[in-house]
Amino acid sequence: MGGIWLLWNSENVVVNVLAKETRAIHCNVVERSTSKNYKLTAVNAPAQINEKDDSWNHLNCLNNVIHSSWCILGDFNKMLHPSEKIGGARLCASRLQRLNNFLVHSKYHDAHVQGRIFTWKKLLRGNLIYEKLNRVIFREDCLQLFPNYLVTNGPFTCFDHSYVSLNTDPAHPPRKGTNFRY
C-alpha cells in the first residue's frame, strides 16, 4: 500500500488539516495573497477491486456535505480515456466508468496537465506500462476560483508513481516550493 505526501509553502498558504483517513487527508486552505479559501483533499485510492466501491461512495458522500469550493488531487487508481495508457493489456470500457461517472455526477473537471501525462509506470513481463493514475480534479466552484491553474507531473524517481504539482496562480511565478504536490 502506498501513502500520501502533501507539501506546500507556508509563506503562501495557510493550511489546516481537518481530517486524516487511511486513504485521504482533508484540508482547509487559505491563500495569503488573495484570501481565497477552499477545501483540498489528497487521496490514495485503493488498487484492490473489493475496496474501490467504498472509496468512491465516500467521495460521493463528501461531495454532498462539503459546501465550499473543493479540489481533490492524488492517486485515483483510475483512468478516463484509453489514451491514458500505453503498453500492457487493452483497457475495457468498464475500467473507465467509475471516474467518468464521478466527474459527471458530481460536476467535477479533470485538470489539464502541462507536459507529460503519465504518472505511473511498471515493467511487467518485459513490457513497460505507463498510465495516468494521479491527477487533479476541480469541482466547478473551485475551478471558478482558479481558472488559470497549472498542473504538472513530476519525474519518475525511485517510486513507480510521479508526483502531481498544482499551482493555482501561474501568472505570478511561485518562489521555490509554493506549489501543492501530492
Buried (B, 14 or more C-beta within 10 A) or exposed (E): EBEBEBEBBEEBBBBEEEEEEEBBBBBBBEBEEEEBEBBBBBBBBBEEEEEBEEBBEBBEEBBEEBEEBBBBBBBBBBBBEEEBBBEBEEBEEEBBEBBBEBBEEBEBEBBEBEEBBBBBBEEEEEEEBBBBBBBBBBBEBBBEBBEEBBBBBBEBEEEBBBBBBBBBBBEEEBEEEBBBBB
